[in-house]
Amino acid sequence: MRQASGAQRLWGAIVVAALVSTAATVAVVLVPALRFAYRQPEIHVALETAAALIGLLAAYLVFGRFRRSGYLADFALCYALAVLACSNLFFAALPTLLDSGSETLGTWARLAAQLLGTTIFAAAAAAPPRRIRLSRAGAIAAAVSLPLVLACVAIVVSALEGRLPAGVELVPTPEASGRPQLVGNVTLLGAQLAGMGLYCFAAYGFGRKARATGDDLMKWLAVAAVFGAFARLNYFLYPSLYTDWVYFGDFFRLAFYVAILAAAAREISSYWETVSRTAVLEERRRIARDLHDGLAQELAFIGRNLRKLDARDPAVGRVAASAARALTESRRAIAALTKPLDEPLEVALGQAARETAEREGTKLDLVLAPGIELDYRRRDALIRIACEAIANAARHGGARLVRVELRNGRRVSLQVSDEGRGFDPATVDTSEAGGFGLISMRERAHAVGGSLELDSRLGAGTTVDVVL
């Protein structure tokens, strides 16, 4: 249920991005009154600079992710973002700021580098979850290869500069900007369509990965790819990318990099969440070790020595039972402290129930609904109530089989039932271990805002129902 809901939100975000982009593009094409062309070289420089900085930041973060995961897809994504960022920086932002460089070189070199980066970006979306080994020397070689690739592109384009046409021969005026104007070179226009297709492929690929893994980075990359595809479509209809004019495609391109920035921010947040969880887990394990080596050992020692005393003495029996319960609680606390923080409820409950049943010498029938999300207090209360009910069924009811059922309807419910000897609840002595266990279960349920109902009859077994 949780996975299906996450998948719906994911595809909902992608569909909303696509619908908004489609509506905006159609409105621009069909409504001539929409005037949006402005001659603003400064805005183009700012956009290229922002694109380069965001791309480099995202590439750095994805490289850190690759070092942790080792996945080929993460490495390809890092390289793609670096290529896109550096092409913006070296072929657009810096030449404009320094007022140097050929317009033809800037157009075709940048076009080739952007198409290369987009191709690798799409390949990263389709790459299988395969791990690769990259040594330190390999990482340095990959970093060095990036400027070499861009230098090769620049050299090839420079060598052909005399044969290459202008990318956009006729710059549209604001008065004519209300309709599509396919005034770019046919190769340039074809490259924009190719880029659009690659971004559409990437949106689908990253969307599938996000749905399969629940990775927020993949979700934001899918949304970014949608904006990237519509940016290329608008650059096909209104070739402004290689001019001083700001057109509607530039807004889609800005949205692409904003989504990339959101993906980078999510990756930073995910990293710190992982670091925090690791620190908490390490502290929990330390406490578990201290409990195991200290308290649990001392309780086990007390229990062993109490067996040497007079078993007919009621006081000795009560102390022995209390020591056994304390030892059980300490073992349960140790087990809880060593479990992963994000362990699903059905897994944690099933493991605790099986350990209790094995310790008490009874069998289990588990029917646990998956995907139930509860906060720590309610999770812990349910698990403890289930374990106490199983122990009571085995110790006091002589049950050979205990059924544990966890359901998720309007409210979360837990039912523990057996076909043991049963008892009359009205005659239970609360000073005894079993009677106090019933009170403890009811108090645990009430403490987390739930309720507990008990149904038991002599010779007809016992049923414990908890509703949260």
C-alpha positions as CSV (number, residue, x, y, z in Angstrom):
1,M,0.0,0.0,0.0
2,R,2.8,2.4,0.9
3,Q,4.7,1.5,-2.3
4,A,1.6,2.0,-4.5
5,S,0.9,5.4,-2.9
6,G,4.5,6.5,-3.5
7,A,4.3,5.3,-7.1
8,Q,1.1,7.3,-7.6
9,R,2.7,10.5,-6.2
10,L,5.8,9.9,-8.4
11,W,3.9,9.5,-11.7
12,G,1.5,12.3,-10.6
13,A,4.5,14.7,-10.3
14,I,5.8,13.7,-13.8
15,V,2.4,14.0,-15.4
16,V,1.7,17.4,-13.8
17,A,5.1,18.6,-15.1
18,A,4.3,17.3,-18.6
19,L,0.8,18.8,-18.6
20,V,1.9,22.2,-17.4
21,S,4.7,22.2,-19.9
22,T,2.4,21.1,-22.7
23,A,-0.2,23.7,-21.9
24,A,2.4,26.5,-21.8
25,T,3.9,25.5,-25.1
26,V,0.6,25.2,-26.8
27,A,-0.5,28.6,-25.5
28,V,2.7,30.2,-26.8
29,V,2.3,28.6,-30.2
30,L,-1.4,29.4,-30.6
31,V,-1.8,32.8,-29.0
32,P,0.1,35.4,-31.0
33,A,-0.7,38.0,-28.3
34,L,1.9,36.4,-26.0
35,R,5.0,38.5,-26.4
36,F,7.9,37.0,-24.6
37,A,11.1,37.8,-26.7
38,Y,13.6,40.0,-25.0
39,R,17.2,40.9,-26.1
40,Q,19.0,40.2,-22.8
41,P,22.5,38.9,-23.1
42,E,23.1,39.3,-19.4
43,I,20.2,36.9,-18.6
44,H,21.7,34.4,-21.0
45,V,25.1,34.7,-19.2
46,A,23.4,34.4,-15.8
47,L,21.5,31.3,-16.9
48,E,24.6,29.6,-18.3
49,T,26.6,30.4,-15.2
50,A,23.8,29.1,-12.9
51,A,23.5,26.0,-15.1
52,A,27.2,25.3,-14.8
53,L,27.3,25.8,-11.0
54,I,24.2,23.7,-10.4
55,G,25.5,21.0,-12.7
56,L,28.9,20.8,-11.1
57,L,27.3,20.7,-7.6
58,A,25.0,17.9,-8.6
59,A,27.9,16.0,-10.3
60,Y,30.0,16.3,-7.1
61,L,27.1,15.0,-5.0
62,V,26.3,12.1,-7.4
63,F,30.0,11.2,-7.4
64,G,29.9,10.9,-3.6
65,R,26.8,8.7,-4.0
66,F,28.7,6.6,-6.5
67,R,31.6,6.1,-4.0
68,R,29.0,4.7,-1.6
69,S,27.0,2.6,-4.0
70,G,29.5,1.6,-6.8
71,Y,26.7,1.6,-9.4
72,L,27.5,2.1,-13.0
73,A,24.3,4.3,-13.4
74,D,25.5,6.7,-10.7
75,F,28.9,7.1,-12.4
76,A,27.3,7.7,-15.8
77,L,24.9,10.3,-14.2
78,C,27.9,12.1,-12.6
79,Y,29.8,12.2,-15.8
80,A,26.7,13.4,-17.8
81,L,26.0,16.3,-15.3
82,A,29.7,17.3,-15.4
83,V,29.7,17.3,-19.3
84,L,26.5,19.5,-19.4
85,A,27.9,21.8,-16.7
86,C,31.3,22.3,-18.3
87,S,29.9,22.8,-21.8
88,N,27.8,25.6,-20.4
89,L,30.8,27.1,-18.6
90,F,33.5,26.8,-21.3
91,F,31.5,27.3,-24.5
92,A,28.9,29.8,-23.3
93,A,29.4,31.7,-20.0
94,L,33.2,32.3,-20.1
95,P,33.4,33.3,-23.8
96,T,30.6,35.8,-23.3
97,L,32.0,37.2,-20.1
98,L,35.5,37.6,-21.7
99,D,34.0,38.8,-24.9
100,S,36.1,36.3,-26.8
101,G,35.5,33.2,-29.0
102,S,33.9,32.6,-32.3
103,E,30.1,32.6,-32.6
104,T,30.2,29.6,-34.9
105,L,32.6,27.7,-32.5
106,G,30.4,28.5,-29.5
107,T,27.3,27.3,-31.3
108,W,28.6,24.0,-32.7
109,A,31.0,23.0,-30.0
110,R,28.4,23.7,-27.4
111,L,25.8,21.8,-29.4
112,A,28.0,18.7,-29.7
113,A,29.0,18.7,-26.0
114,Q,25.4,19.2,-24.9
115,L,24.2,16.4,-27.1
116,L,27.0,14.1,-25.7
117,G,26.0,15.0,-22.2
118,T,22.3,14.4,-22.9
119,T,23.1,11.0,-24.4
120,I,25.1,10.0,-21.3
121,F,22.2,11.3,-19.1
122,A,19.7,9.1,-21.0
123,A,22.1,6.1,-20.7
124,A,22.3,6.6,-17.0
125,A,18.5,6.4,-16.8
126,A,18.7,3.0,-18.6
127,A,21.8,1.6,-17.0
128,P,21.2,-1.6,-15.0
129,P,22.0,-1.8,-11.2
130,R,25.5,-3.2,-11.9
131,R,28.4,-2.4,-9.6
132,I,31.8,-1.4,-11.0
133,R,35.2,-0.9,-9.3
134,L,36.8,2.4,-9.7
135,S,40.2,2.9,-8.1
136,R,41.7,6.2,-7.2
137,A,43.7,6.2,-10.4
138,G,40.6,5.4,-12.3
139,A,38.7,8.3,-10.7
140,I,41.5,10.7,-11.6
141,A,41.5,9.4,-15.1
142,A,37.8,10.0,-15.4
143,A,38.1,13.5,-14.1
144,V,41.0,14.2,-16.5
145,S,39.1,12.8,-19.5
146,L,36.3,15.4,-19.1
147,P,38.4,18.5,-20.2
148,L,40.1,16.3,-22.8
149,V,36.7,15.4,-24.3
150,L,35.7,19.0,-24.4
151,A,39.0,20.0,-25.8
152,C,38.7,17.4,-28.6
153,V,35.2,18.8,-29.4
154,A,36.6,22.3,-29.6
155,I,39.5,21.3,-31.8
156,V,37.3,19.4,-34.2
157,V,34.8,22.3,-34.5
158,S,37.7,24.8,-34.9
159,A,39.2,22.7,-37.7
160,L,35.8,22.7,-39.5
161,E,34.9,26.3,-38.6
162,G,35.3,27.6,-42.2
163,R,32.9,24.9,-43.4
164,L,30.2,25.2,-40.7
165,P,27.2,27.5,-41.2
166,A,25.8,29.9,-38.7
167,G,23.5,28.2,-36.2
168,V,20.7,30.8,-36.4
169,E,21.0,33.0,-39.5
170,L,18.0,35.2,-38.8
171,V,17.2,36.4,-35.3
172,P,13.4,36.9,-34.9
173,T,12.1,40.2,-33.7
174,P,9.8,40.6,-30.7
175,E,7.0,41.6,-33.0
176,A,7.2,38.2,-34.8
177,S,7.8,36.1,-31.7
178,G,4.2,35.1,-31.3
179,R,4.5,32.2,-33.9
180,P,7.0,29.5,-34.4
181,Q,10.0,30.4,-36.5
182,L,12.2,27.6,-37.7
183,V,15.0,29.8,-38.8
184,G,17.9,27.7,-37.4
185,N,20.2,25.4,-39.4
186,V,18.6,22.0,-40.2
187,T,21.4,20.2,-38.3
188,L,20.8,22.4,-35.3
189,L,17.0,21.9,-35.4
190,G,17.5,18.1,-35.8
191,A,19.9,18.1,-32.8
192,Q,17.2,19.8,-30.7
193,L,14.7,17.1,-31.6
194,A,17.2,14.4,-30.9
195,G,17.8,16.0,-27.5
196,M,14.1,16.1,-26.8
197,G,13.8,12.4,-27.6
198,L,16.7,11.6,-25.3
199,Y,15.2,13.6,-22.4
200,C,11.9,11.9,-22.9
201,F,13.7,8.5,-22.7
202,A,15.5,9.7,-19.6
203,A,12.2,10.8,-17.9
204,Y,10.8,7.4,-18.5
205,G,13.9,5.6,-17.3
206,F,14.4,7.6,-14.1
207,G,10.7,7.3,-13.4
208,R,10.9,3.6,-13.5
209,K,13.9,3.6,-11.2
210,A,12.2,5.9,-8.8
211,R,9.2,3.6,-8.7
212,A,11.3,0.5,-8.2
213,T,13.6,1.9,-5.5
214,G,11.7,4.8,-3.9
215,D,14.8,7.0,-4.6
216,D,13.8,10.7,-4.4
217,L,16.9,11.6,-6.5
218,M,15.5,9.5,-9.4
219,K,12.1,11.2,-9.0
220,W,13.5,14.7,-9.3
221,L,15.7,13.7,-12.2
222,A,12.6,12.4,-14.0
223,V,10.8,15.7,-13.5
224,A,14.0,17.5,-14.6
225,A,14.1,15.4,-17.8
226,V,10.5,16.4,-18.6
227,F,11.4,20.1,-18.4
228,G,14.6,19.4,-20.5
229,A,12.5,17.7,-23.2
230,F,10.1,20.7,-23.4
231,A,13.1,23.1,-23.4
232,R,14.5,21.3,-26.5
233,L,11.0,21.4,-28.1
234,N,10.8,25.2,-27.6
235,Y,14.3,25.7,-28.9
236,F,13.2,23.8,-32.0
237,L,10.2,26.1,-32.5
238,Y,12.0,29.3,-31.5
239,P,15.8,28.9,-31.9
240,S,17.1,31.2,-29.2
241,L,19.6,29.2,-27.3
242,Y,22.5,30.4,-29.5
243,T,21.4,34.0,-29.6
244,D,21.1,37.0,-27.3
245,W,17.3,36.7,-27.2
246,V,15.5,35.3,-24.2
247,Y,12.6,33.1,-25.3
248,F,10.2,30.7,-23.6
249,G,12.5,27.8,-24.0
250,D,14.9,29.5,-21.6
251,F,12.3,29.3,-18.8
252,F,12.0,25.5,-19.4
253,R,15.7,25.2,-19.3
254,L,15.8,27.2,-16.0
255,A,13.1,24.8,-14.7
256,F,15.3,21.8,-15.7
257,Y,18.2,23.1,-13.6
258,V,15.9,24.1,-10.7
259,A,14.7,20.4,-10.6
260,I,18.4,19.3,-10.8
261,L,19.1,21.6,-7.8
262,A,16.2,20.1,-5.9
263,A,17.6,16.6,-6.7
264,A,21.0,17.8,-5.4
265,A,19.3,19.1,-2.2
266,R,17.5,15.9,-1.7
267,E,20.7,13.9,-2.1
268,I,22.4,16.1,0.6
269,S,19.4,15.6,2.9
270,S,19.5,11.8,2.2
271,Y,23.2,11.7,3.0
272,W,22.8,13.4,6.3
273,E,19.8,11.2,7.2
274,T,22.0,8.2,6.5
275,V,24.8,9.6,8.6
276,S,22.3,10.3,11.5
277,R,20.8,6.8,11.3
278,T,24.3,5.3,11.3
279,A,25.3,7.3,14.4
280,V,22.0,6.3,16.2
281,L,22.4,2.7,15.2
282,E,26.0,2.6,16.5
283,E,24.9,4.1,19.8
284,R,22.1,1.6,20.1
285,R,24.5,-1.2,19.4
286,R,26.8,0.1,22.1
287,I,23.9,0.2,24.6
288,A,22.9,-3.4,23.6
289,R,26.5,-4.6,24.2
290,D,26.5,-3.0,27.6
291,L,23.2,-4.6,28.5
292,H,24.3,-8.0,27.2
293,D,27.6,-8.0,29.0
294,G,26.3,-6.5,32.2
295,L,22.6,-6.7,33.2
296,A,21.7,-9.8,31.2
297,Q,24.6,-11.7,32.6
298,E,23.8,-10.7,36.2
299,L,20.2,-11.7,35.8
300,A,21.2,-15.1,34.3
301,F,23.5,-15.6,37.3
302,I,20.7,-14.8,39.7
303,G,18.3,-17.2,38.0
304,R,20.8,-20.1,38.1
305,N,21.5,-19.6,41.8
306,L,17.8,-19.3,42.7
307,R,17.3,-22.9,41.4
308,K,19.6,-24.1,44.2
309,L,17.3,-22.7,46.9
310,D,14.1,-24.3,48.2
311,A,11.7,-24.4,45.3
312,R,8.8,-25.0,47.7
313,D,9.2,-21.5,49.3
314,P,6.7,-19.1,47.6
315,A,9.0,-16.2,48.0
316,V,11.7,-18.0,46.1
317,G,9.3,-18.9,43.3
318,R,8.2,-15.3,43.0
319,V,11.8,-14.0,42.9
320,A,12.8,-16.6,40.4
321,A,9.8,-15.7,38.1
322,S,10.7,-12.0,38.5
323,A,14.3,-12.7,37.5
324,A,13.2,-14.8,34.5
325,R,10.9,-12.0,33.3
326,A,13.6,-9.4,33.8
327,L,16.0,-11.5,31.8
328,T,13.5,-11.9,29.0
329,E,12.9,-8.1,29.0
330,S,16.6,-7.5,28.8
331,R,17.0,-9.9,25.9
332,R,14.1,-8.3,24.2
333,A,15.6,-4.8,24.7
334,I,18.9,-6.1,23.3
335,A,17.2,-7.5,20.2
336,A,15.3,-4.3,19.7
337,L,18.4,-2.1,20.0
338,T,20.3,-4.1,17.4
339,K,17.5,-4.0,14.7
340,P,17.6,-1.6,11.8
341,L,15.7,1.7,12.5
342,D,13.6,1.3,9.3
343,E,12.7,-2.3,9.7
344,P,9.1,-2.9,8.6
345,L,6.6,-3.6,11.4
346,E,5.6,-7.0,10.1
347,V,9.3,-8.1,10.0
348,A,10.0,-6.9,13.6
349,L,6.8,-8.3,15.0
350,G,7.2,-11.6,13.3
351,Q,10.8,-12.0,14.5
352,A,9.9,-11.1,18.1
353,A,6.9,-13.4,18.1
354,R,8.9,-16.4,16.7
355,E,11.6,-15.8,19.4
356,T,9.1,-15.8,22.2
357,A,7.3,-18.9,20.8
358,E,10.5,-20.8,20.5
359,R,11.6,-19.8,24.0
360,E,8.2,-20.9,25.4
361,G,8.0,-24.1,23.4
362,T,4.9,-23.4,21.3
363,K,4.1,-23.1,17.6
364,L,3.0,-20.0,15.7
365,D,0.6,-19.1,12.9
366,L,1.5,-15.7,11.6
367,V,-0.8,-13.6,9.4
368,L,0.8,-10.1,9.2
369,A,-0.3,-7.4,6.8
370,P,2.6,-5.6,5.2
371,G,3.3,-1.9,4.8
372,I,1.8,-0.7,8.1
373,E,3.6,2.5,9.3
374,L,3.5,3.3,13.0
375,D,5.7,5.5,15.2
376,Y,8.2,3.9,17.5
377,R,6.0,4.0,20.7
378,R,3.1,2.2,19.0
379,R,5.3,-0.3,17.3
380,D,7.0,-1.1,20.5
381,A,3.7,-1.4,22.4
382,L,2.2,-3.8,19.8
383,I,5.3,-6.0,19.8
384,R,5.5,-6.2,23.5
385,I,1.8,-7.0,23.9
386,A,2.1,-9.7,21.2
387,C,5.0,-11.3,23.0
388,E,3.4,-11.1,26.4
389,A,0.2,-12.7,25.0
390,I,2.2,-15.5,23.3
391,A,4.1,-16.2,26.6
392,N,0.9,-16.3,28.6
393,A,-0.8,-18.6,26.2
394,A,2.1,-21.1,26.4
395,R,2.9,-20.8,30.1
396,H,-0.6,-20.5,31.7
397,G,-2.8,-21.8,28.9
398,G,-0.7,-24.8,27.7
399,A,-1.4,-23.7,24.1
400,R,0.4,-25.8,21.5
401,L,-0.4,-23.3,18.7
402,V,-0.8,-19.5,18.9
403,R,-2.2,-17.4,16.0
404,V,-1.0,-13.8,15.6
405,E,-2.8,-11.7,13.1
406,L,-2.0,-8.0,12.2
407,R,-4.5,-6.2,10.1
408,N,-4.6,-2.7,8.6
409,G,-8.1,-1.3,8.0
410,R,-9.5,2.0,9.3
411,R,-7.4,1.3,12.3
412,V,-4.5,-1.0,13.0
413,S,-5.5,-4.1,14.9
414,L,-3.6,-7.0,16.5
415,Q,-5.2,-10.3,17.5
416,V,-3.5,-13.1,19.4
417,S,-5.6,-16.2,19.9
418,D,-5.0,-19.8,21.1
419,E,-7.0,-22.9,21.9
420,G,-5.4,-23.6,25.3
421,R,-7.0,-24.2,28.6
422,G,-8.4,-20.7,28.9
423,F,-9.4,-19.1,32.2
424,D,-12.0,-17.0,33.9
425,P,-10.8,-13.4,33.8
426,A,-12.8,-12.5,36.9
427,T,-10.8,-14.9,39.1
428,V,-7.4,-13.9,38.0
429,D,-5.1,-12.8,40.8
430,T,-3.3,-9.6,39.7
431,S,-0.5,-10.3,42.1
432,E,0.5,-13.4,40.1
433,A,2.7,-13.1,37.1
434,G,0.0,-13.9,34.6
435,G,-2.5,-11.5,36.2
436,F,0.0,-8.7,36.2
437,G,0.9,-9.5,32.6
438,L,-2.8,-8.9,31.6
439,I,-2.7,-5.5,33.4
440,S,0.6,-4.6,31.7
441,M,-0.8,-5.4,28.2
442,R,-3.9,-3.3,28.8
443,E,-1.8,-0.4,30.2
444,R,0.6,-0.5,27.2
445,A,-2.4,-0.3,24.8
446,H,-4.0,2.6,26.7
447,A,-0.6,4.5,26.9
448,V,-0.4,4.8,23.1
449,G,-4.1,5.7,22.6
450,G,-5.4,2.2,21.9
451,S,-7.7,-0.3,23.5
452,L,-7.3,-4.0,24.5
453,E,-10.1,-6.5,24.8
454,L,-9.7,-10.0,26.3
455,D,-12.0,-12.9,25.7
456,S,-11.3,-16.2,27.5
457,R,-13.3,-19.1,28.8
458,L,-12.3,-22.3,30.6
459,G,-11.5,-25.0,28.1
460,A,-12.2,-22.7,25.1
461,G,-8.9,-20.8,24.7
462,T,-8.1,-17.1,24.9
463,T,-8.2,-14.2,22.4
464,V,-6.5,-10.8,22.9
465,D,-7.6,-8.0,20.6
466,V,-5.7,-4.7,20.4
467,V,-6.9,-1.7,18.3
468,L,-4.7,1.4,17.7
